[in-house]
Structure formats: C-alpha cells, structure tokens
C-alpha cells in the first residue's frame, strides 16, 4: 500500500436555486447558474495532487481506513467530516436533521449536527435557529399547513466572525446575503419542513418526528481564558481559525485527520519527506491522521480554518439565542 500524504481536494460546486452567480467573496469566478454550495470534503471530492490524483476521497478512505480518518472516527469506511462554503441569495427551506439515534433507525451510520462560521454578511442578514419560546410542535405543524411557519422561527441577525452551533434536531434555515463556512457530520439526511410556497417536496412526518425543542443551538459563547483560535469544540468536531504572518507547525494525533481550509490568502503545507502542497482561498487540504506533523507557510499572509475530530468526551458548546 502506498504512503499517505496531505491531499489537496477539488471543490464540488453545487447549483441551488437560492444560490449566487458571483462567487468572488471566495472564488475568482462568476457562473451562469446560481451556485449555493462548494463541497470540500465529500466522498466524491477528487484529489488534485500526488500519486492519488484523480481518485476520490471516498476511494482513498476505503483504501486507507484508519490511517486516513483516525481512531476517533465512528467508521473507518467513510470520511467523518464534511466542510462546505455556502453562498445564499435567498432564504433556504426550513429544515431539520436527525440525531445519531434516529439516523440509525433508518439504516444510516449517524445523524447531522453542524456549525456555521459567518465569513461574510450583508446588512440585516439573518438565520433562524429553533422555534420561538412556547411554540409547540402542533402549533408549528399547523403554521406549516397555513403557510406562515416563518413567523414561529427564532430569527437572529448575524455579523461576520460569528460562529453558530446547530445540534441535530434543531429546526433551522439560512437567510439571503450570507457566505458561511459549514462544518458537519458527513451526512446528507435533510427533512424539508417548509419552503415558502416553492414547489418542492416536503418531509413533514419524518421532520416533525426528528425535531428537538430543547436542542442545543445558537451563537457560540467563547469561554474566558480559552484558546482564542478555537471557535468551537463539540462532541462531533473542533473548529479553529488561525491568521498566519509566519509559518506554524502542527503535531498530529492518531485519533483524527486535519482539514485545513484557506479563507483568505494562499500558503504551502509541508510534511517531511513529502511533496509540498500549495493551496489558496477556497481550497482544502486533508492531512491524514497517520502523518506525524506538518508546517503551514503563508505566502505573504494566510488565514485558515482547521477542522478535526475531538479526542475524549467533549460537551456541547455554550450558546445563546440572544
């Protein structure tokens, strides 16, 4: 079996009716059809560098297993984290995702908890997390049928630099005018509850059953004295944001791979005995769990986000819906 090395992945651009044509907040391109998402670490994402170039992340995961995904991953057969950029021109549908227990009931390995880092936001941009206090599931279901469900959602004005945690079971949606970096469990189980009259399929029975009125969701509250680079630590993922003016070195643990995403500038990721990997804004490099350490060198300046799996028992983050 060949040696593993840091993998530069090609983004998958996903067209969505609520997306945008101008991707220049992240990518230097304008497209004909609206793009809503750029998927960075999906199973179909193709590798752009080295001997494994042209293979998909799913194929490499199947080949290398724990050497790639680490011992903390639930499964050695599927890459554990999906990272995306989201671009919204209009409101998304109102959705909910199942938790791990409910997902296993329908034959899936796990559910979908996620988080959003606000990279850019137009004035008055909003997202919605959960239902307003006191709203019951019956009231919400009646509001869906009466085409007024948005009135019962807890809408929040957002600003660039904020981080939001969305636990599985949380009713949620995202408004227009936002660019988000999403980190989530690798799952595509989505129950669409309400779509503002747009003619798309709803999943009311499954969705209502998956809702948790007390799910932990909201803007993440940073702990005093904590690592300022850590945006969020949860049972499912750890997300950091680091601005580099000079090289940094990082040691790896066998529990987890690292996903290094450039959100501004460009840089080079180096590992001893391996070819360096150049990457720029909007691109992701996966560092396998079996790689002992690496260095990231900025080219002038570089700002990255880094995603990994937590080690040991980790509680959900403190959040506020204020």
N, C-alpha and C positions, 0 to 999 in steps of 0.2 A: 504494500500500500504506500503511495507517495506521501511525502511530508506535507503537512498542512502549513498554510501561510496566511497572512491577512488578505481578505477578499474584498476587492472593490466591486460594488454591485451597481448595475444599470437600473435607474428608476423606471417604474412602470407607470405611465400616465393614463389615468382612468377618466374617461369622459363622463360627466354628470350634468344634468340639466340645470343644476344650481351653481355650476362652476363658473370659471372665468376664462377669458381668452388671453389676457395679458398675465403671463407668469413671471414677469420681471421682478416682482419682490423677491424671488428665489432663483429662477432660471432665466437666461437671456433669450427669451423666445416669446413670440405671440402666435397663437394657434388658431385654426379655423373654427373648430368645435370647442365648446366650453369644457375645460378640464377641472374636475373637483378635487382630485387626489393624486398624489405621487407616492406610490408604494415603494418603499426602500428595501424591506427585508421579508418579502413574501416568498413562498416556496417556488414560484415561477420567476423570481428575480434572477437575471443572468449575471454571471461573473465576467468581469471585463479584463482581468489581469492574470498572468502566470499560466502554468500548465493546465489549470482547470477552467480557463477562459472558454466561454460558450456553454458550460454546464450551468444548471440552475442551482439555487440554494437548496431546494428540496432534494435534488440528486446528491449533492455533496453531503447533506445531513444524513441521508440514508447510507452513504458510503462510510462516513467517519464517525457517526454516532456521538458518543460522549466526548470524544476528542475535540469535537466542534462545539457541542451545546453545553458541556459541563455536567457535573454530577447533580446540581440543583434543579436541572430541567425536569419537568414531570415526565416527559417522554424523550428517549434518545432518537426517535424517528421523525420528529418534527421540530423545526427551529422555534424556540419558545416565545420570541417577541416580534411583533410587527410594528415597524415605525413608518409613519407617513407624514407628508405635508398635506394640509387641507387648505383649499382656496375657495371661499364662498362669496358668491354674488347675491344669492337669495337664501332664504331660510331652508334648512334641511327638513325632512319629515321628522315628526315626533316619534322617538324610538325608545326601545328598551332592549337590553341584552340579558340573557340568563346567567346565573351564577354557575359555579362548577357543578354543584349537586344536580341542578335542574338540567344542565347540559348533558351530564352522564345519563340521565333518564331517557334522553333521545339519541343515545349512542355516540355522543361527542366526547372528546377527551377532557375538555374544560370549557368554561364559560368565557365571558369577556368583560373584565374590568379594564379601564383605560384612563389616560390622563391627557390633558391638553396644555401645552405651553403657548401663550399668545405671542407670536412673533411680530405680528402687525395687526392694527385695528383701526378702522375708520372711526371718526367721532360718532358716538351714540351706538356703536356696535354692541350687540347683546348675545348672550346664550341663555338657555334655560336648563335648570337642574332641579328635578323633583317637582312635586305639586305644592301649591300654597298650603300653609298650615291649616289643618282641619278638614281639608278636602278628602273625601272617601273615594274608594275605588268605584263604587256605584255612581257617585256624582261625576267622576271623571269619565266613566263609560257613557253615561247619559250625555255629557258635553260633547264627546266624540260624535255620537249619533246626531246631535243637534248642530254640528259644525261650529262649535265655539270652544274647543278644547284648549286653544292657546290662552284663553282667559284664566285658566286654572293653573297655569305653569308658573314656576318661580323664576322670573326673568332677572338677569344680572347684567349690568353694564360692565364692560371689561376694558382693560388697558394693556398695552404691550408690556411684556415682562411678567405677567401674572401666570400662575400655574393652577390648574383645576384638576381635581381628582374626581373620577366618575366611577363609583363602585358598581359592579354588576347589580341589576335590579333597579337602577335609577332611571326614571323617565327623563329624557333629555332631548334637546335639539340645539342647533347652532344657527345663529342669525347670519345675515349677509355682512360683507365688508371685513372679513377676518382672514388672516393667514395663521394657521395653527401647526404646531408640531405635535403629532399624536403618537403616544406610546401605548401599546395594548398587548394583552394576551393574544397569541396568534389564533384568532377565531374570526369567522365571518358570519356568526349567527346574529341576525338582526330581525327584531319583530317591529314592523312599522305599525304604529298606532293611529296616526293622524297625518294627513298630507295636504291640508288647506284646500281641499276640493280637487287636487290634481288627480288624474285618473290612473292611480297606481294601486296595486294590491295591498290590502291591509291584513294584519295578522292579529285580530282582536283577542281571540280566545287564548292563543299562546302568549300574547303580550301581556294581557291583564294578569294572567297566572304568574308571570315572571316578575311583576312589579314588587318592589320592597319599599314601603312607605318610609321606613327608617334607615334606608341605605345611606352609608357614609359618602357624601358627595359635597363639593363646594370648593371655594378658593382655599388653597393650602396655606396654612399658617406656619411660618418658619419658627423653629424652636430657638430661643435665645442661647447664644453660645455654641450653636451647631456649626457644621462646616458650611460656609457661605456658598460653596459651589454646588451643594446638594439641594436641588429644587424639590425633590420628593423621594421618600423612602416608603415602600408599601410591601405587602406580602407577595406582590407579583412582579414588581420592577423597581429599580432605583434609577433616577434620572438626575444627571448633573449638567451644569452649564459652566464652561471654563473659557475665559478670554486669555489668549496667549500672545505675549510680546516676545517670548523667548521659548526655547524647547522645554518640554516637560517629559519626564519619564514615568511610566506606569508599570507596576508589577501586576501579574495576573494570578488569580486563584483558580484551582481546577474546578470550582463549582460553577463558573459562569463565563460565557464569552463576553466581549465588549462590542458594542455598536458605537462607532464614532461618526458623528454627522456634522458636517460643516454648515453652520448657519450664517457665516459671513467670512469672506476672505478665502484663502487657499493655504494648503500645507502639504507636508510629506510625513507619512507614517513609516517608521523604520524598525525592523527587528534584526538582531544579529544573525548573519548567515542567510538572510532572505532579501529578495529584491525590494527596494523601497516602493511605496505606493503613494503617488501624487493624487490629491483629491481637492475638490473645490466646493463652493457653496451649492447646496442641494444634493450632494453626494454622500454616500455612506460606505464605511469600511467596517467589515466584521473581523474582529480579532478572535481567533479560536481560543477556547479555554485551555488548550494544551500548549499555547505559546507562552513562554515564561515571563516575558516583559517586552515593552515596546517604547519607542520615543516618538512624540509628535513635534515636528518642527514647523513653525509658521513661516510662510513666505510673506514677509513684512508683518502683517497681523492676521490673526485667525481666531474665530470664535467657534467653539464646538459644543455640541451636546453629546453626552455619553450615557448609554443605557446598558443596564446589566441586571442580572437576577440577584435578589437578596440572599444573604447567607444566614442561616439560622432562623429563628422565629422573629418575625417583624410585625408590628401592629400597623393598622391603617393610620394614615397621617391625620393630624388635626386639621379641620376645615371649618370654614364659616360660609354662610349663605347671605351674609350682610352685603 
